[in-house]
Amino acid sequence: MKLLILILICLIMHFQYRLWLGDASLARLQESRQRLEQLSKDVQEKKERNNSLLAEVNDLRKGQETIEERARYDLGMIKETETFFQVLE
């Protein structure tokens, strides 16, 4: 009987150690959950960014207006039939 009690006490101590201090402890589980939440937020942000970039790429592929707008603002280009006025303040 004493041997059975000793084995049970050892098993309880072993499981308590694993619960509080081991690889699958409650603290590590909480850390993993927080990390998972942060990674989920990061993934969502990246998906939104990718969707906006995809929409911009589709606009550039389909429409001439987007290409003209980029050329005007980014490169300072104008059409041959247009006159360029610069206003200095």
N, C-alpha and C positions, 0 to 999 in steps of 0.2 A: 504493500500500500504506500509506503514511504517513497518507493521508487516511482510510482505513478504520479504522486504529488510533485516530486522533484522534476519529472519530465514535463508535467503541465506548467509548472512555474517557469522552467526554461523556455518552453514554447511561448508563453505569454510575454516573457522578457524579450525574446527574439522579435516577436511581432510588434511589440511596443517600440523597440529600437527602430525597426523598419518604418513604422508609422511616423515617428517624430524626427529621425535623423538619417534614415537611409536614402537610397536613390529615388524612391517613389514617395518621399515624405510629403506632408501637407504643405510645407513651405515651398518646396520645389513645384508642386502642383499649382499653387497660386501664382508663382513666377511664370510658369509655362502658360497659364491662362492669360495673364497680362501681356505676355509677349505675343501670344496668338491674337489678342485684340488689337495690339499695335500693328502687327503685320497685316491684319485684315483691313485696317484703316489705310495703311500704305498702299495696299493692293487696290482699294477702291479709288484712291486719289490717282494712281497711275492709270487705272482704267478710264477715268474721266479725262485725263490728259491725252491718252491715246485716242479716245473718241473725238476729241476736239481736233487733234492733229489729222485724223482720218477724214474728218469733215473738210478741213482746209485742203488736204490733198485732193479730195474729190472735186472741190470747187476749182482748184487749179487745173485739173484734168478736163473738166466740162466747160467752164466758162472763160471767155476771153476777158471779161470785165475784171476778174480777180487778178489776172496777169497784168493787165494795164494798171490797175491800182497799185500793185506791188512795184511796178516799174516807175510809176510817178513818185511814190513816197520814199521808196528805198534807194532808187538810183537817180532820181531827179530828172527823169526823161519826159519829153513832151512829143506830141504827134507833129508831123510835118505841117499840117494845116493850122496848127494852134500858134498863138502868140503868147509868149511868156512875159508876165509882168511881175516884178519883184517890188514889194512895198517895204520901205525902210521906215522904221519909227524912231 
